[in-house]
Amino acid sequence: MQDGSLIPRFGRARRDEALAVLEGLHPLKHALRFGAEVLEVACRDESELRRLAAALAPDVGERVAQLARAVEPGVFEQLAPFVPSTGVISLARRPARDLAALLADERPAPIVLLQDPRDLGNLGACVRVAAAADAAGVLSTGTHDPWHPDVLRGAAGLHFALPVMRLEGPDQLAERDRPLLAIDPAGDPLVPAELPPRALLAFGSERHGLSGELSGLADAHLSIPMRGGVSSLNLATSVAAVLFAWRLCGEPTPSS
C-alpha cells in the first residue's frame, strides 16, 4: 500500500463507527493491553517508537514493533488534525458491545451514566477514570460519539478496558435491575459505604445538570460533600470523586 493512500483511509476512519483512531503511543498501548484488534500502526520513526515502547510499554513493546511501519513525514502529519508527539497513530476495530449484557453484569461494580456530555476531552477523562476504578462500564447520551478520536485521546485508549457505548435516551434503561443514583448538588450527602452494589451513577453536564426525565427515574439523589461557596466540580472530577469513594470503601454494601 502506498503511503498516500493512508491519508484518506485515516480520514474515513474518523467517521466510521466500526473503527477507532488511536492518536499516540498511550492509546495504542492500552488497546493492545486490553485485547483490541489493531489493524494499522503508522509511525514517523520505527527505531524511536521501539525506544519509547520499551520505556513506556515494555509489556506490549514487541507487539508494537511488529505492527508499526514508518511512513513519510509529510504523510504522517496529515493523518490527524494534531500530530501525536509520540510519533504514532493507529487504527483498531471497535469491540462489539451489548447493553443488555452490561446491565446484567453481576459484579458489584457501578456503571457511569453521563447525560449529554459536551466536552470531548472531559468525556475521555471520565472513561479513563472509570477504567482505573474498575467500573463496569460507561454509558453516555447526547450527540457526541463516545468513541470519537478526541474522546479516545482523552481516555488514553482505555475504551478497550471496559464497555463504552452511547444510549439513545433514558428509556433504554427501562429494563434495568440496577438502582439509579443521580449525582445532584441538591441531593442527600453521599455516604460511600452506603452506595448500593451495581448502581447506575448518573452525572449531568456541568452547565445544565441532569434532565427532569432522568432525574425523575432516579431511586435516590446524592451530593458530593464540598466546601461552602464552591458551586460545582468538573465532570471528570465528579466521576472520579464518586468512583474512588466507592472503591476505597471496598465492596459496597446494600443500603438498608
N, C-alpha and C positions, 0 to 999 in steps of 0.2 A: 504493500500500500504506500502511495506517495504521501509525503508529509503534508502537502497542501490539502489533501482530502480530509485531514483531521479537523481542519477549521470548521467546515460545515457540519461535520459529524458531531463535534462537541457543541456547536451551536444548537443543533436539533435536539441533542440530549438534554439541554436545559429546559426544554418544553415537553419532554417525553415522560409521562407518568409511570413508565416502566423502568426508568433509569435514574441513577443518582450520579451527580457530578461531584467529585471529591477534590477540593482545591487545597493542596498542601499535603505534607507528609503525615500530620497527625490524623486527619480523616482517613487516609489510606491505612495507616497503622491500625486504627480501631476497626475499620471494615474487615481487614484480614484477621484480626484477633477474634472477631465475633462471627466468623464464618461467611462473610459476604462472597458473592460470586463476582470477582473483579474481572472486567472484560478488557481493559486497556489502561496502561500506565505510560504516560508521556513525560519525559523529563528533559531538562536543559543539559545535564552532565551526568552520565551514569556513574562515574567514579565518585563524584561529590555526593550523589544520592546514596551510594553504598556507605560512604563515610557517615553521613547523617543517620541512616537507618541503623548502622552498627552502634552509634552513640545513643540514639533516642528510642529505638525499637528493635533491640537485638533479637527478641523472640520471633520476629517476622522479617528480619533483615534479609535472610536468604530468599524468601519468597518475593520480597520487593525487588531484589536484584534480578530474579528470574523473569519477572513481569515487565520490568522497565525497559524502555528503549528511548534513546536520545533523538530529539528532533531539532531541526534548525531553529536557532534563537528567534528569528523573525516569525516563524510559525508558532512556536511555544507562546510567545507574547500575545497571540491572538486567540488563544484557546479559552480565555476567561477575561471578564472585564477588568479584574485586578490580578496582576501576575503574582502567583504564590511565591513568597520569599524563599521557601524551601525548594523551589525549582521542580515541582512535580504536580501533575494534575491527572486524575484518573476517572474512569467510568466504571460503574458497578451496576448490577441488576438489583432493583428494589426487591426485598423479600415479600412473598405473599403474606398478607395479614388477614386475620379473621376476627371481627369484632365479637361475635358470639363466643368464640374460644377465649378471648381475652377476658370478657366479663365473667366467664365461668371458671377462670383460673382460681384454684382453691388455696393458693398461698395467701398468707395474711397480709401481703404487701398491698399498698394502696395504688390506685390509678390516678394520675393527674389529668384533670379536665380543664383546658384553657378555652375560655369563651372569647372568640374573636380577637386573638392577639394581633396587635398592629405592627410591632417592630420585629423584623425577621431575625435579627441577631439576638434579640431578647428571647424569642421563641426557641432558638437554638440553644441558648444558655439554659432554658428550662429543661430541654431534653438532656443536656449534659448533666445537670443536677439530678434529674430523675434516674439516669443510668448509674451515677455514683452512689445514690442512696438505695439502689436495687429496688426501685418501684416496679410495679407490674407492667406499666405502660404509660403512654402519653396520648391523650386524645385532644384534638382542637376543633373548633368550629370557625366559621368565617370564610373569607375568600382566599386566604393565603394557603398555599400548598405547604404542609409541614416538612416536605422533602425538598423544598426549593434549595438550590445551591447555597444561598446566603444562610439559610437555616442550618444546613449541613456544616457549613464552615463554623458557625457559632457553636454548634454542638460537637465539634471536632470529630464528626463522623460516628458519634455514639448512637445514631439511629439503629445501627445493626445490633446493639446490645439489648434492646427491648422493643416491643411493638410500638410504633408511632403511626398514627393514622388520623384522617380528618373525618369528622361527623358532618352530616348534612344539617342536623339540628338535634335538640334535646330529646325529641320524640323517639330517636333511635335507642334511647336508654329505657324505654318503657318496660322492657322485659328483664330488667336487671334484678339481681338479688343482692345487690350491694347497697349499703347506706350511702346516701348522697349528702356530703357536708359542704356547705357554702362557706368559703372564707370571706368574711364580711366584717368591715370595721365596726358595724353596729351589733355584731353577734356577741354571744357569751364568750368570756375569755377561754382560750384554748388550754386544755389540760392534757399534755402529751400522753400520760399514762391512761387516759380515758378514751383515747381515739379508738374506735371500733376497728377490728380487722377487716381487710378487704374494702376499705372505704373508697368512694369516689370523691376526690378532693377538688372542688370546683373553684377556679380563680377567674375573676373578671379582668377586663382591661383596666389599666391604671386610670384612664380618664372617665370611663363610663361604668365600671364595675360590672356586676352580673345583671343580666336582664331580669325583668319581672317574671318571665316564664320559667327560667332556670331556677331563680331564687325560690319560686313557689313550689318547685319539685323537691326542694331540699328537706332532708329529715332533721337537720339542725344547722344553725348559723354560728360560726366560730370566728373569733377575732384573734389576731396576733398581738400579744401584750407589747405596747410600745410606750416610750416616754411621751408625756403630755406635750401637745403643741406640734408633734410630728404627724403630718396628715396622712402619709401613705408610704409604702415601700415599692421599690421597683418590682416588677412582676417576677423576674427570676429570683430575686432576693426573698420574696414572699414564699415562693415554691420551696426554696432551699430551707428557709426557717421551719416550715411545717414538716417537710420530709425528714430533716435531721432531728427535729424534736421527736418525731415518731421513731426514727431509727435508734437514737441514743437511749430511748426508754426500753429497748429490747422489743420483743414481740408484744404488740398492743393487746390489751385485754378488753373484752366486750364491756360497753357501758351498762350500768345497772338500770 
